[in-house]
């Protein structure tokens, strides 16, 4: 029987899901930028530079030498920036994956599948929709189950108040 999330963790799961959804989209976009950068560098032999003397954004050729590829651009190497940014966003994505995985008490294989979303292009977008749907559905089903299992509260009945000595009592004829 699979483990279920603890009742105390249910409110935290919603926050973990929000973080996962945001990091999933950012990591997916960064991965696509990384793939475009790799194609640009290794297939077309260009790198993207910014804020150099040639303008705001420029493509500079990459020269092949016996020692490897050498950049010829000036300014900030945005290709390297994309690599670094994707790496750090992937770390944040793994953290959000771990947090959601541990709160939902899923098997380790689910953690690995979600982690692949930051490595395989477009997978994070599909997983984000699928995981969000599963978690939201589970939370709604769990809340409905707990609401049905809770005993119905008795109807509020007014309690009689004792008469005090200060209240005048009318005599009955």
N, C-alpha and C positions, 0 to 999 in steps of 0.2 A: 504494500500500500504506500503510495507516495506521500511524502510529508507535506503538510499544509502550513501556510504562514501562521505565525502566532497572532492572536487577536490584538495584542498590544502593538504589533508591527503594522497593522492595516493602515493607520494614518501616515506612517512613514513611507509606505509603498507608493502612495500618490506622488510624493515629492521625489522619490527615486525615479519614478517613471518620467516625470517632467525633465529631470536632469538627463536621463537616458535619451529621451526624444531630441533634446537640443544638441547634445554631444554627437548623436548619431547623424544628424543632418550636417553639422559642421564637419565632422570627420569624413563623411561621404563626399562633400564638396571639395575638401582639401585633398582627398585621394584622387578625385578626378583632375584637379589642378596638377597634382604630382604626376599623373599619367601623361597629361598633355606636356608637361615640362620635360619628362623623360623622352617622349617622342621628338620634341623639338630639339633636344640636345643630341640624342644618339642616332636619330634617323636623318634629321635635316641639318644637324651640326650648327645650331644656334642656341644662345642663352639669352634670357631676358634680364635687362639691366634697367635700373631706374635712377633718376636724379643725377644723371651724368652730364657731361658737357654737350652731348648730342641731343639732349632733350629729356622730357619727363619719363618716357618709356622707350627703350630701344632694344632691338635685337642685334646682338653681336655674334659674329661667327666664332665657332670653336674650331681650333686647329688641331689636327691629329699629328702627334710627334711620336718618336720611338718611346718616349717616357709616358705617353698617354695623351689625353685631351687637355688642351690648354686654352683658357678663356682669353679673349682679346678685348673684352668690353671694359668700359670705365664706369664707375659709379657703384651703386649698391646692386649686388648680384641677387636679383629677386628669385632666381632659380634655387639658390641655396636657401633663401628665406622660406620658400614653399616647402622644401624638404624639412627644415627645422620646425616650421609651424605644424605640418602634418604630424611629425613625431610627437610633439607635445600634446596636440589635440587627441592623438591616438591614446596617449597615456591617460588623459582625462576620460576618454571613451571607455577604456578598460576599467577605470575606477567606477564609472557609472554602471557599467555592465556587472561588475562584481557586487556593487551595492544592491542592485535590483535582483540579481541572481541569489544572493544570500538572504534577502528579505523574503523572497518568494519560495525559498527552499527547494529550488529546482535541482535536477541532477547535473553533475559536472559537464556532461556532454552539451547541455544547453548553454553553459558559460562559454565553452569553446566555440560553439556555433555562432553565438553573438559576437565573440571576439573576432571571428573571421570577417565580420562586416566592415572592419576598418582596414582590411587587407585586400579583399576582392572588390573591384570596382562595381558600383551600383548595388551591392548586396546590403549595405547598411540602410538604404532607402526601403528596400523590400522588408527587411527584418524589423525596421522601426514601425512600419504599419502593422505587421503581423504580431509582434510582441506587444505593442500598445493595445491592440484589439484583444489579445488573450488576457492581459493583465486587467484591463478595464472590465471585461466580461466576468473574470473571476471575482473581482471586487464587488460587482453588482450582485452576482449570484451568492456570494458569501454574506453580504449585508442582508439580502432577502432571507437567506436561511437563518441567520441570527435573529432577525426581526420576527420570523415565524416561530422560532423556538422560545422566545422570551414570553413569560406569562403575561397575560393581559392584565393591566392595572385595574383594580376595582374602581367602580364609579365613585366619585367623591360624594359623600353623604354629609349633610350638615350635622354637626354634633350638637346636642342640646347643651345649653349653658345653664349652669345652676343659678337660681334666683338669688340675688343678694339681698341683704337686709335693708339696703337703701331704697330698693324698689318698693313703692307703695302697693299694697295688695288691696284690691277692691273687694268689698264685702258683697256677698251674693244675697239678695233678699229672699 
